[in-house]
Amino acid sequence: MRHVISVLVENEAGVLSRVAGLFSARGFNIDSLTVAPVGDGETSHITLVTFGEDNIIEQILKQLNKLIPVIQVTDLTDGPHVGRELMLVKVSAERDVRAEVLRIADIFRSRAVDATPTSFIVEVTGSSEKLDACLNLLIPLGVTEVVRTGQVAMARGAGKGSDRK
Amino acid sequence: MELTGSEIIVRSLLDLGVKTIFGYPGGAVLNIYDAIFKEKKLEHILTRHEQGALHAADGYARVSGEVGVALVTSGPGATNAVTGLATAYMDSIPMVCISGQVPSPMIGNDAFQEADTVGITRSATKHNYLVKDVNDLARILQEAFHIAATGRPGPVLVDIPKDITAATAPYKTHRGEVKIRSYKPTVKGHTGQIRRAVKMIRNAKRPLFYTGGGVILSNASTELTELARIVGAPITNTLMGLGAIPASDPLFVGMLGMHGTYEANMAVHRCDLLVAIGARFDDRVTGKISEFAPEADIIHVDVDPTSISKNVTVDCPIVGDIKNVLERMLPEVKEAAFKEKQPSLEPWWKEIEEWRAKDCLAYTQKKGTTEAQFVIQKLHELSEGRAIVATDVGQHQMWAAQFYGFEKPRRWLTSGGLGTMGYGLPAAIGAQLADPGRLVITVTGEGSIQMNIQEMATILQYRLPIKIAIINNGFLGMVRQWQEFFYERRYAESDMSVQPDFIKLAEAYGAVGLKADRPREVEPVIREAFDTPGPVIMDFRVNREANVYPMVPAGAALNEMILL
C-alpha cells in the first residue's frame, strides 16, 4: 500500500542523504521525497511517499525514527490529510492546439506560466492523481518536458502532525 | 581559558573518563598527537594498522563495558577504519572514532589524503559528525560518547578537519549535559507489556529463553540467570550472548543456530513460548524463517525498536533496556502466585534431556591427527575456563564457541554480525589492556591471523602477554566445509597450505613460537605457552578436513540439522 510519511528533521548537513541512504541500503521503495527548511530554519520537513506491505512500512517508520537527527515521524496515511504536488509541463503548441492546451489547463485549475509562439509551460498543483490526469490529456498534444516536485502533505485538522500518532 | 581544538579533544576525552585510546598518526591528526604527547594521563596505544586500532578499541569496550576510542588520520587512515566501524556497528559495541580531515577550506577539492569520511562511514556507524567550528567540538565529542553508549550502543565517528584542531575556543566540560531533542532511547519497558510477558511465561508449558549480546551489553547477566533459574526454563545463547549465563548451568542447553547444539535447536523448534532477550533473530540463528519456532508465542525484549518484528513477528514486544526490564520482571516471578500457577516443566525437560543425550558435540580424538575441538577443550581445561577468548572468523570460531564454556560475561570476543577475519588479534590487545591481569587467548586460523598479523608488533611494544592459538588446518576451513557440502568438493581457492613458519614469525617479532603436530604435544605446548611470561604463538596442526557439526544448512529449518 502507498504511504505518505511526514518526517521532521534537524536542518543540518547530510540529513537528506541519511534518509535517502536508509532507503537504498535497506532496499525500501521510495516513490517521492521532498525536503525544505521550515519555521526558524532549525528544522526541515521531509515528505516521503513510499509503498510496501505493513511490516515494511513499520520497519521504515522505525528505521527513520532511529536516525539521530530525526525529530518526528508520522505516517499520514492513517488519517485524513492534504497532499499536494506541483508539476510543470512544457507543451509544444502551435496554432490550432493552443486553445486546447489552455482549455485543459483551465479544467484542472492550472495555468500557463510561460508562452512562446510554439510552446506553453503549464503549472499544475494538486494530488498526484490529478496531475496524472492532466498530463494524460496534454501528452497527445505534444508534451516535450515534465518536472514534478513529489508530494508534500499535512494532516487535516487543527493539530500538528506530531499530535497524531 | 582558550584551548586549541587538539587540547579540547584531549581534555574532553579525559573529562569523559577515557584512559586508553588506540590509533595511528598521520598528517591530518598531528596537532592532536602533539597534544596527546604533552598529556601524560591519556594512554595511547600505537597499532600497526588503523583496522587494528578500531578492533582493539572494540575489544577494550567489550571487556571493560566502557566506550572504546580510536584515533585515525584522514583519507586512507579513515577508510582503513571502516571495517572496524562496521564490525562494531553490527555487534552494537560502544565506540567513538576520531578521524582527521583535511583543512576545512580544502574539503571537496580532492586534496591529498582527503576522503568523504562522513559519507563513507554513514552506513557503518550509529551516527557521525563533521566538525565545522571549534566551538562545537567539545559538545560534539560529548554527544558522540552519549550516542555511542546509550540505547542500542554503537560506533560514532567524529571527523575533525586539521584547521579545527589548531583553532582555539573556550573549553567547558559538557559532561552530563547532553541534550539531543531528537534522540531519546526508550530505556524503561512498558509496565503492561512486562506484566503480560510474565503471565505468558507463567502459563507456558515449554518455555525457552533465547538470549543474545544485548544481555551482556546491558550488564544484565545476573538478572537473566536469576530469572531463568526461578522460572526453571531452558536457556540458549546466541554466539554473541555466550557467557550471559554460566555455561555449566544445567539450564543452559548450548548455543543455537547454524552451529548450535541439537538440544538448543530442537528446543526452539518445539517450545511453546520463546522469550527472546537482547537478540535480533539473525539469519544464522533462525535458519528458515517460516519454520522458526513454529509452535511458539514470542516475547521479544530489546532496546532497539527496529529489531522487534523485523525478521519474526512478535506476540509481546517490550522495548527497553534489558537490565531495566529484567529487574522489573523478577519481583513478579518471585511472587507465590507465579509458582502456584506455573505448570510443571518436567515433561519439557524430559524431552530436552532426550535431545541432550545425543551428545551432538561429541568427536573422537584419535592418536594420529589432532582435532581442533580437542585443542579448544585443552585450552579451556588448562586455563580453568577463566580466560578472555578473542577469536577470528571461521571454523575455529565455531569450535571455540562450542567448546570453551564461558562462565562469565565479557570474556568472549568475536565478530558475530559482520564476521570479520582479522578481528581476533587486535581485539585481544584491547581486551588485555582493559583487564591486564587476566589471561587473554586469541583463537584464530592460519587464514585469519594473516589478516592482521602486523599487530604482533603492537603486542610486543606494549609487552602484552597474549597467547595466540592458531588452529591450523591449512585451509580456509569454513569455506572448505561449504565447498565440501554445497560445491561437490571443488575447493576453489580455499587451500592455505602455503603459509609462513609461524614459529619463526613469532620469533621475528620477538615473541615465542611453539608448534604441536601431534595430539600428545597439545597439552605440553599450551602449558609452556601459559607458563611463558610474554606473548606466544601456538601453531596447532589439526585435521585438515574436519567439519563443524552440528550444522543447519543455510535456508533449512533448525530441526533439519546435520549431525556428525
Interface residues (C-beta under 8 A of the other chain):
Chain A: V9 E10 A13 G14 S17 R18 G21 A25 N55 E58 Q59 K62 Q63 N65 K66 I68 P69 V70 I71
Chain B: V118 G119 R122 S123 K126 H127 L130 I147 I180 R181 S182 Y183 D304 P305 T306 S309 K310 T313
